[in-house]
Amino acid sequence: MNQLREKLFAAAQRLRHSSEEIVSVPGMQAQAQAMLDRAERLEANRFTVALFGAFSAGKSSFANALMGDMVLPVSPNPTTAAINKIMPPTDEHPHGTVRVVLKSRDAIEQDVLRSLAVFGLSASGLEAALAELGKIDVAQIPPTAKPHYTFLKAVTKGLGEMAAHLDGELLVDMQAFKGFVAKEEKACFAEYIELFYSCPLTEQGIVLVDTPGADSINARHTGVAFEYMKNADAVLFVTYYNHAFSQADREFLLQMGRVKDTFEMDKMFFIVNAADLAASEEELGGVITHIEKNLLTCGIRLPRIYPVSSQTALLARMHEKGKLAGSAEKVYRQRTQTAEGADLMPAEEAFKLSGMANFEVEFLRFTIEELTQIAVNSAIGEIRRAHATLTEFMRMATSGESERLAARQAASEAQAAALAAVEGLATTSYERDLAKEREELLYYVKQRLFFRFNELYNFAFNPSVLKEDGRNMKQTLQGCLTDLMRSISYDLAQELRATTLRLEKFINKQGVMLVGQWQREVQATANSLTLAPYQPRQVETLSFAEELPVSAAAFQPALSLFKNTKDFFEQDGKLKVREELEKRMQEPVAAYIATGNDQLADQFSTLFAELAATERARAVDQVNAYFTGLFAALDMNVDLDELQGKLDRVAAELVE
């Protein structure tokens, strides 16, 4: 890992040296600045690794194993969990510093009202909303609503202490940090927490983001999770050895399956935690095969799966540091099958036994190393472009007088032709293609939603909730309908987020094509002019509605078909209700997608217009800069010896 950072810093130095050489050459100032900008990005380069997984899948223990120490405590509840970022220390935030960024009062209020609505309650204002908590009959709470009740209780308990800090931030120590993670009444107020911590991982510029469980009910977490899925350099999904994928897991993995093809490289890793629970290699193989099949149903093919025991790995790291004591040593002996009184297994051997050593090697090779090489290659490409321009200037400057005069006339005509080509390129066909792509992508969203409708319906209207145990059946049915509507709007919002990412990929492909077209037309008259490569844009993911544009009352005729649980589950009652609900869902689903289509149409038509205008102006600037330098060379306004020296020194930066 040290070598990777050294490669980045070496590439940055080569860029800086090349920039110093060309900055005084006429027409190359913009390129010199671009080199400095890229060098700064390389030196500050951070790789973001996002950690996902269901609540209680062992994410915290896996993160601790990666860091080599007991750093993260276990979060108490998926609803209250905050996002934890493990950051490289800085001068401003030294090792062990913790920055807690708190939610705004409005955000807390919205979260509370959203959870309160699950129980059919509403209120105006935060305190009034919390006062409604007493109206909830705890004995009547269905399993799916329990996390919401836990969240409401946590807010009630912690509001007095935390109210003064809302919409602000706190700098605390490691001890207080553990309180913000492990105590629900504090965790529920944290937007995210940054822990500045020195360990082998962060020393290489890696930021580890431990996200709330895939089963978090916090609506904002869905959008945040998508941004990390989209922008992280690597995505790790942790599942527990003997846990089946929950509905929340499946929803998250379906989204990963929707967007994986938009990534330029496969950045997904799947961790099977507590693999040492397997009784045999055959049993472990069976579990991995089962996971592969489940991932395939979510659209994830050929996944990289790593069975590990993060607890064994963490204990090995602690043994390496001489921190094993008491009960930890006892567990270490059990994990490594070392008899009492015998010498402990060497830490390195135990780490290999845990499976983490194999994962780390693969992880570094497939992501960090590859990402480093991509960054280095881009830097070399920038230097190569500068070298080509200097070579052309040198060739012109050293040509004969008559040749220079003829070349000057030709260059003047070539500049005019190149500028005309850049200015004259029409983009109407690109705009049409973008609109067509958007319409085609959204056409299939409704079809996929109703293809899943039966699955979502069965999850909402299931025997564990719909049972005659003394609860108000009408209320229970209403709760099932609310869950179904929430699942459908969630699925549609996820589909639209995925569509945003696909359109981002498409518009960036158009950007590459535009620059490529200008490059071909420019080189028709100036064959030594190489335009800078197109830099992909990152598109902001819009917020999509959390609810369908329809009230629950519109579906009452469907619920009125329910007679009793026996008719529903043992006869054809369930089918009748489902068919009526599906029929009545058609229009609101279509309306939801139409609204999303309008949002995306506005966003991407504006984005393309800005992209085309910006790239056109950039191409014009590069054409003018190139010919400024060329005319200086042809007019002998350069020192030949100095220019040759610059050319030689830039050439030296291309040799590793």
C-alpha positions in Angstrom: 0.0 0.0 0.0 2.9 2.3 0.7 4.0 1.8 -2.9 0.6 2.9 -4.2 0.8 6.3 -2.4 4.4 6.7 -3.6 3.3 6.1 -7.2 0.7 8.9 -6.8 3.1 11.3 -5.3 5.8 10.5 -8.0 3.2 11.1 -10.8 2.2 14.4 -9.1 5.9 15.5 -9.0 6.3 14.6 -12.7 3.3 16.8 -13.4 4.7 19.7 -11.4 8.1 19.5 -13.1 6.5 19.4 -16.5 4.2 22.3 -15.6 7.2 24.4 -14.5 8.9 23.7 -17.9 5.9 24.7 -20.1 4.4 27.6 -18.1 6.6 30.2 -19.8 6.1 28.8 -23.3 3.6 31.0 -25.3 0.2 29.4 -25.5 0.8 26.7 -22.9 -0.1 28.5 -19.7 -3.6 26.9 -19.4 -2.1 23.4 -19.9 0.5 24.2 -17.2 -2.2 25.1 -14.8 -4.2 22.0 -15.6 -1.1 20.0 -14.8 -0.8 21.7 -11.4 -4.5 21.1 -10.7 -4.2 17.4 -11.5 -1.0 17.2 -9.3 -2.9 18.6 -6.3 -5.7 16.1 -6.8 -3.2 13.2 -6.9 -1.4 14.4 -3.7 -4.7 14.8 -1.9 -6.1 11.7 -3.4 -8.4 9.7 -1.2 -10.0 6.4 -1.9 -13.5 6.0 -0.4 -14.5 2.6 0.6 -18.2 2.3 1.5 -19.3 -0.5 3.9 -22.9 -1.8 3.5 -24.8 -4.7 5.0 -27.9 -5.6 7.0 -28.1 -4.6 10.7 -26.3 -7.2 12.8 -24.3 -8.6 9.8 -21.1 -7.8 11.6 -20.2 -4.7 9.7 -18.6 -3.0 12.8 -16.4 -6.0 13.6 -15.4 -6.3 9.9 -14.5 -2.5 9.9 -12.5 -3.0 13.1 -10.7 -5.9 11.5 -9.8 -3.7 8.6 -8.5 -1.1 11.0 -6.7 -3.6 13.2 -8.3 -2.5 16.5 -11.5 -2.1 18.5 -12.5 1.2 17.2 -16.2 1.1 16.2 -18.7 0.0 18.8 -21.9 -1.8 17.6 -24.8 0.4 16.8 -27.9 -0.4 18.8 -30.6 -0.1 16.2 -30.7 0.4 12.5 -33.2 3.3 12.9 -30.9 5.4 15.1 -27.6 4.5 13.5 -25.6 7.4 12.0 -23.0 7.3 9.2 -19.5 6.8 10.5 -16.6 8.0 8.4 -13.1 6.8 9.4 -10.8 9.5 8.1 -7.0 10.1 7.8 -5.9 12.5 10.6 -5.1 16.1 9.6 -3.3 19.1 11.2 -6.7 20.5 12.2 -8.1 17.1 13.3 -5.3 14.9 14.9 -5.6 11.2 15.6 -8.5 10.4 17.9 -10.5 13.6 17.2 -14.2 13.0 16.5 -16.4 15.5 14.6 -20.1 14.9 15.2 -22.4 16.7 12.7 -25.9 16.9 14.1 -29.2 16.9 12.2 -31.2 20.1 12.0 -34.3 20.5 14.1 -36.4 20.4 10.9 -34.8 17.1 9.8 -35.5 15.5 13.2 -39.0 16.7 13.1 -39.5 15.2 9.6 -38.1 11.9 10.8 -40.4 11.9 13.8 -43.5 12.7 11.8 -42.6 10.0 9.2 -42.3 7.4 12.0 -45.4 8.7 13.7 -47.4 8.3 10.4 -46.6 4.5 10.5 -49.0 4.4 13.5 -51.6 6.5 11.8 -50.8 9.5 13.9 -50.0 13.1 12.9 -49.1 16.3 14.6 -47.8 19.8 14.1 -44.3 20.5 15.5 -41.7 18.3 17.1 -42.8 18.4 20.7 -46.5 17.9 19.8 -45.5 14.9 17.6 -43.6 13.3 20.5 -46.5 13.9 22.8 -48.5 11.6 20.5 -46.3 8.7 21.5 -48.5 7.9 24.5 -51.4 7.1 22.1 -49.5 4.1 20.7 -50.7 0.8 22.0 -47.4 -1.1 22.5 -49.1 -4.5 22.5 -50.6 -3.7 19.0 -47.3 -2.7 17.3 -46.6 -5.0 14.3 -43.0 -6.2 13.8 -42.4 -3.9 10.8 -43.3 -0.9 13.0 -41.1 -1.6 16.0 -38.0 0.2 14.7 -40.1 3.3 14.3 -41.3 3.1 17.9 -37.8 2.6 19.1 -36.7 5.7 17.2 -39.5 7.8 18.6 -38.6 6.7 22.2 -34.9 7.5 21.6 -35.7 11.0 20.3 -38.0 11.6 23.3 -35.3 10.5 25.7 -32.4 12.5 24.2 -34.1 15.7 23.0 -33.6 17.6 26.3 -29.8 17.1 26.2 -29.3 17.4 22.4 -31.8 20.2 21.5 -29.2 23.0 22.0 -26.7 21.3 19.6 -29.1 20.7 16.7 -27.9 21.9 13.3 -24.4 22.3 14.6 -21.4 20.1 15.2 -19.4 18.9 18.2 -15.7 18.0 18.5 -15.4 15.1 21.0 -13.0 12.4 22.1 -13.1 8.7 21.4 -15.0 8.0 24.6 -17.8 10.4 23.7 -17.7 9.0 20.1 -18.7 5.5 21.4 -21.6 7.1 23.2 -22.8 8.7 20.0 -22.7 5.3 18.3 -23.9 3.0 21.0 -26.5 5.1 22.8 -29.8 5.4 20.8 -30.8 8.6 22.5 -27.6 10.3 21.1 -27.2 8.3 17.8 -30.6 9.3 16.5 -29.6 13.0 16.4 -26.3 12.5 14.5 -26.3 13.2 10.7 -22.8 11.7 10.4 -19.7 11.2 12.5 -16.1 11.7 11.3 -13.5 9.8 13.3 -9.9 10.9 12.5 -7.9 7.8 13.2 -4.4 6.7 12.2 -4.2 3.1 11.1 -2.7 1.3 8.1 -5.9 1.8 6.1 -6.2 5.6 6.6 -2.4 6.1 6.3 -2.8 5.3 2.6 -5.5 8.0 2.2 -8.4 5.5 2.4 -11.7 6.8 3.9 -13.8 4.0 5.3 -17.6 4.9 5.4 -19.6 2.6 7.7 -23.2 3.2 6.6 -26.4 2.4 8.5 -27.8 -1.1 7.9 -29.6 -1.8 4.6 -32.7 -2.1 6.8 -32.5 1.5 8.2 -35.9 3.1 8.0 -34.5 6.6 7.8 -35.7 8.0 4.5 -32.5 10.1 4.0 -30.3 7.1 4.4 -31.7 5.7 1.1 -30.4 8.7 -0.8 -27.1 8.8 1.1 -26.6 5.1 0.5 -27.1 5.6 -3.2 -24.6 8.4 -3.4 -22.0 6.2 -1.7 -22.8 3.3 -3.9 -22.4 5.6 -6.9 -19.3 7.6 -5.9 -17.3 5.3 -3.7 -14.2 3.8 -5.2 -15.1 0.4 -3.7 -18.3 -1.0 -2.2 -18.2 -3.8 0.4 -21.4 -5.6 1.3 -21.3 -7.7 4.5 -23.6 -10.5 5.2 -23.6 -12.9 8.1 -22.8 -16.6 7.5 -26.1 -18.2 8.6 -28.5 -15.2 8.0 -30.8 -15.3 5.0 -31.1 -12.1 3.0 -33.8 -9.9 4.5 -36.3 -7.9 2.4 -34.1 -4.8 3.1 -31.0 -6.7 1.9 -32.8 -7.7 -1.3 -34.0 -4.1 -2.0 -30.4 -2.8 -1.5 -28.9 -5.6 -3.6 -31.5 -5.0 -6.4 -30.3 -1.4 -6.5 -26.7 -2.6 -6.8 -27.8 -4.9 -9.6 -29.6 -2.0 -11.4 -26.5 0.3 -11.4 -23.5 -2.0 -11.6 -23.3 -1.8 -15.4 -22.9 2.0 -15.2 -19.5 1.6 -13.4 -16.4 1.5 -15.5 -14.9 -1.2 -13.3 -16.4 -3.8 -11.0 -16.0 -2.2 -7.6 -18.3 -4.6 -5.6 -17.0 -7.1 -3.0 -19.2 -9.4 -1.0 -18.1 -10.5 2.5 -19.5 -13.6 4.2 -18.8 -12.9 7.9 -18.4 -15.5 10.6 -17.4 -18.1 8.0 -15.6 -20.1 10.8 -19.1 -21.2 11.9 -19.1 -23.6 8.9 -18.7 -27.2 10.1 -16.8 -28.1 6.9 -15.5 -26.8 3.6 -18.5 -28.4 1.9 -20.9 -26.6 4.1 -19.1 -23.3 3.5 -19.2 -24.0 -0.3 -22.9 -24.6 -0.1 -23.5 -21.3 1.7 -21.4 -19.4 -0.9 -23.4 -21.1 -3.8 -26.6 -20.1 -2.1 -25.4 -16.5 -1.8 -24.4 -16.5 -5.5 -27.9 -17.6 -6.5 -29.5 -14.9 -4.4 -27.2 -12.3 -5.9 -28.1 -13.5 -9.4 -31.8 -12.9 -8.7 -30.8 -9.3 -7.9 -29.1 -8.9 -11.2 -25.5 -9.4 -9.8 -23.5 -11.8 -11.9 -20.1 -13.3 -11.2 -19.8 -11.6 -7.7 -16.5 -11.6 -5.8 -17.3 -13.4 -2.5 -14.9 -13.7 0.4 -15.7 -15.8 3.5 -14.0 -14.3 6.5 -14.1 -14.4 10.3 -13.7 -10.7 11.2 -13.5 -11.6 14.9 -10.5 -13.9 14.4 -8.9 -11.3 12.2 -9.4 -8.6 14.8 -8.0 -10.8 17.6 -5.0 -11.6 15.4 -4.3 -7.9 14.9 -4.7 -7.3 18.6 -2.4 -10.2 19.4 0.2 -8.6 17.0 0.0 -5.4 19.1 0.3 -7.3 22.4 -3.3 -6.3 23.3 -4.8 -9.7 23.9 -5.9 -10.2 27.5 -8.3 -12.2 29.6 -11.5 -13.2 27.7 -10.1 -12.0 24.3 -7.2 -14.4 24.7 -9.6 -17.2 25.5 -11.7 -16.5 22.4 -8.5 -16.4 20.4 -7.5 -19.8 21.6 -10.9 -21.1 20.7 -10.8 -19.6 17.2 -7.3 -20.9 16.5 -7.9 -24.3 18.3 -5.0 -23.7 20.6 -5.0 -25.6 23.9 -4.8 -23.8 27.2 -1.2 -23.3 28.2 0.2 -23.9 24.7 1.9 -21.0 22.8 -0.6 -18.8 21.0 -0.8 -19.1 17.3 1.3 -16.4 15.6 -0.7 -13.4 14.6 0.1 -13.6 10.9 -0.9 -17.2 10.8 -4.2 -16.5 12.6 -4.9 -13.6 10.2 -4.5 -15.9 7.2 -6.8 -18.4 8.9 -9.5 -15.7 9.3 -9.7 -15.3 5.5 -9.0 -11.5 5.8 -5.4 -11.8 4.4 -6.8 -13.3 1.2 -9.5 -10.6 1.0 -7.0 -7.7 1.6 -4.7 -9.0 -1.2 -7.5 -9.3 -3.7 -9.1 -6.0 -2.6 -5.9 -4.0 -3.0 -5.1 -5.6 -6.3 -8.5 -5.2 -7.9 -9.3 -1.7 -6.6 -6.8 0.5 -5.0 -3.9 -0.6 -7.3 -6.0 -0.4 -10.4 -7.4 3.0 -9.4 -3.9 4.2 -8.7 -2.7 3.1 -12.1 -5.7 4.9 -13.8 -4.8 8.1 -12.0 -1.1 7.7 -12.9 -1.9 6.9 -16.6 -4.0 10.1 -16.8 -1.1 12.1 -15.5 1.3 10.6 -18.1 -1.2 11.3 -20.8 -1.2 15.0 -19.8 2.6 15.1 -19.9 2.6 13.3 -23.3 0.2 15.9 -24.7 2.6 18.7 -23.6 5.5 16.9 -25.1 3.7 16.6 -28.5 2.9 20.3 -28.5 6.5 21.3 -27.6 7.8 18.9 -30.3 5.7 20.6 -32.9 6.7 24.1 -31.8 10.4 23.0 -31.9 9.9 21.6 -35.5 8.4 24.9 -36.7 11.0 27.1 -34.9 13.9 25.2 -36.5 12.5 25.1 -40.1 13.9 27.4 -42.8 12.7 31.0 -43.3 10.7 30.4 -46.5 9.1 27.3 -44.9 8.2 29.3 -41.9 6.5 32.0 -43.9 4.5 29.5 -45.9 3.7 27.7 -42.6 2.5 30.9 -41.0 0.1 31.6 -43.8 -1.2 28.0 -43.6 -1.4 28.2 -39.8 -3.5 31.3 -40.0 -5.9 29.6 -42.3 -5.8 26.4 -40.2 -6.7 28.4 -37.1 -9.7 30.0 -38.8 -10.8 26.6 -40.1 -10.4 24.9 -36.8 -12.4 27.6 -34.9 -15.1 27.5 -37.6 -15.3 23.7 -37.1 -15.6 24.0 -33.4 -18.2 26.8 -33.5 -20.2 25.2 -36.3 -20.8 21.8 -34.9 -24.5 21.3 -34.3 -25.6 19.3 -31.2 -29.3 18.8 -32.1 -28.8 15.1 -32.8 -27.2 14.7 -29.4 -30.1 16.3 -27.7 -32.6 14.0 -29.5 -30.5 11.0 -28.6 -30.5 12.0 -24.9 -34.3 12.5 -24.9 -34.8 9.1 -26.6 -32.5 7.4 -24.1 -34.4 8.9 -21.2 -37.8 7.8 -22.6 -36.6 4.3 -23.3 -35.2 3.9 -19.8 -38.4 5.1 -18.1 -40.6 3.0 -20.4 -39.4 -0.2 -18.6 -39.7 1.2 -15.0 -43.4 0.6 -14.8 -43.1 -2.9 -16.3 -40.5 -3.9 -13.8 -42.5 -2.5 -10.9 -45.6 -4.6 -11.8 -43.4 -7.6 -12.4 -42.4 -7.3 -8.8 -45.9 -6.4 -7.5 -46.7 -9.9 -6.3 -43.5 -10.0 -4.2 -44.1 -6.6 -2.7 -47.7 -7.5 -2.0 -46.8 -10.8 -0.3 -44.2 -9.0 1.9 -46.8 -6.4 3.0 -49.8 -8.7 3.4 -48.1 -11.6 5.2 -49.4 -14.1 7.9 -47.0 -12.8 10.6 -48.9 -9.4 10.5 -52.4 -10.4 9.3 -53.5 -12.7 12.1 -56.6 -12.7 14.3 -54.9 -12.1 17.7 -57.3 -9.5 19.1 -55.8 -6.6 17.2 -58.1 -4.3 15.2 -58.2 -6.0 11.8 -59.2 -2.9 9.9 -56.2 -1.0 11.3 -53.9 -4.0 10.5 -55.1 -4.1 6.9 -54.6 -0.4 6.7 -51.1 -0.9 8.0 -50.4 -3.6 5.3 -51.6 -1.2 2.6 -49.4 1.6 4.0 -46.4 -0.8 3.9 -47.2 -1.8 0.3 -47.6 1.8 -0.9 -44.3 2.7 0.9 -42.6 -0.3 -0.8 -43.9 0.7 -4.2 -42.9 4.4 -3.9 -39.5 3.3 -2.5 -39.0 0.9 -5.5 -39.9 3.6 -8.0 -37.6 6.2 -6.3 -34.8 3.7 -6.5 -35.5 3.0 -10.2 -35.4 6.8 -10.9 -32.1 7.1 -9.0 -30.7 4.3 -11.1 -32.1 6.0 -14.2 -30.2 9.2 -13.2 -27.0 7.2 -13.1 -27.6 5.6 -16.5 -28.3 9.0 -18.0 -25.2 10.3 -16.3 -23.2 7.6 -18.1 -25.0 8.3 -21.3 -24.4 12.1 -21.2 -20.7 11.6 -20.4 -20.5 9.2 -23.4 -21.9 12.1 -25.4 -19.3 14.4 -24.0 -16.5 12.0 -25.1 -18.1 11.8 -28.6 -18.4 15.6 -28.8 -14.7 16.2 -28.0 -13.8 13.3 -30.3 -15.7 15.0 -33.1 -14.1 18.3 -32.5 -10.7 16.6 -32.3 -11.2 15.0 -35.8 -12.3 18.2 -37.4 -9.6 20.3 -35.8 -6.9 17.8 -36.8 -8.1 18.0 -40.4 -6.4 21.4 -40.5 -4.0 21.2 -37.6 -2.9 17.6 -37.3 -0.6 18.2 -34.3 -3.2 19.8 -32.1 -4.5 17.4 -29.5 -7.4 18.5 -27.4 -7.5 17.7 -23.7 -9.6 14.6 -23.0 -13.2 15.1 -21.8 -13.5 15.0 -18.1 -16.7 13.2 -17.0 -19.3 15.1 -15.0 -20.9 13.9 -11.8 -24.6 14.5 -11.9 -26.6 15.4 -8.8 -29.1 12.8 -7.9 -32.5 14.5 -7.6 -34.9 13.9 -4.7 -37.9 11.9 -5.8 -41.2 11.7 -4.0 -41.4 9.4 -1.0 -45.1 8.7 -1.6 -47.4 7.8 -4.5 -49.6 10.7 -5.7 -52.7 9.1 -4.3 -54.4 8.7 -0.9 -55.0 5.4 0.8 -58.7 6.0 0.5 -58.5 5.2 -3.2 -57.7 1.6 -2.3 -60.5 1.0 0.2 -62.6 -0.9 -2.3 -59.8 -3.4 -2.6 -59.5 -3.8 1.2 -63.2 -4.3 1.5 -62.8 -7.6 -0.3 -61.1 -9.0 2.8 -63.4 -11.2 4.7 -61.2 -13.0 7.3 -57.7 -14.6 7.5 -59.0 -18.1 6.6 -60.6 -16.8 3.4 -57.5 -14.7 2.7 -54.8 -17.3 3.1 -56.6 -20.6 2.5 -59.0 -19.7 -0.2 -59.0 -17.0 -3.0 -59.3 -13.9 -0.8 -55.6 -13.0 -1.2 -55.8 -13.2 -5.0 -58.9 -11.0 -5.2 -57.5 -8.3 -3.0 -54.2 -8.4 -4.9 -55.8 -8.1 -8.4 -58.0 -5.2 -7.3 -55.0 -3.4 -5.7 -52.8 -4.0 -8.8 -55.6 -2.6 -11.0 -55.9 0.5 -8.8 -52.2 1.0 -8.6 -51.7 1.5 -12.4 -52.7 5.1 -12.6 -50.7 6.4 -9.5 -47.6 4.5 -10.6 -47.9 6.0 -14.1 -48.3 9.5 -12.6 -45.3 9.0 -10.3 -43.1 8.0 -13.3 -44.5 10.9 -15.4 -43.5 13.4 -12.7 -40.0 11.7 -12.5 -39.7 11.9 -16.3 -40.4 15.7 -16.2 -37.8 16.1 -13.4 -35.2 14.2 -15.4 -36.1 15.9 -18.7 -35.5 19.4 -17.1 -32.3 18.3 -15.4 -30.6 16.6 -18.3 -31.6 19.0 -21.0 -30.1 21.8 -18.9 -27.0 19.7 -18.2 -26.4 18.9 -21.8 -26.7 22.5 -22.9 -24.2 23.5 -20.2 -21.9 20.6 -21.1 -22.0 21.5 -24.9 -21.3 25.2 -24.2 -18.5 24.6 -21.7 -16.7 22.0 -23.9 -17.1 24.2 -27.0 -15.5 27.1 -25.2 -12.8 24.9 -23.9 -12.0 23.6 -27.4 -11.9 27.2 -28.7 -9.5 28.2 -25.9 -7.2 25.2 -26.7 -7.2 26.0 -30.4 -6.3 29.6 -29.8 -3.6 28.7 -27.2 -2.0 26.2 -29.6 -1.8 28.7 -32.5 -0.5 31.4 -30.1 2.5 29.1 -29.4 2.8 28.1 -33.0 3.0 31.6 -34.2 5.6 32.5 -31.6 7.7 29.6 -32.8 7.3 30.6 -36.5 8.1 34.2 -35.7 11.3 33.1 -33.9 10.0 34.6 -30.6 11.4 31.7 -28.6 14.9 30.8 -27.4 15.7 27.6 -29.3 18.2 26.3 -26.8 15.8 27.0 -24.0 12.9 25.4 -25.9 15.1 22.3 -26.6 16.0 22.1 -23.0 12.3 22.2 -22.0 11.5 19.5 -24.6 14.3 17.2 -23.2 13.3 17.7 -19.6 9.6 17.0 -20.3 10.6 13.9 -22.3 12.6 12.8 -19.3 9.4 12.9 -17.2 7.8 10.4 -19.6 10.5 7.8 -18.7 9.7 5.9 -15.5 
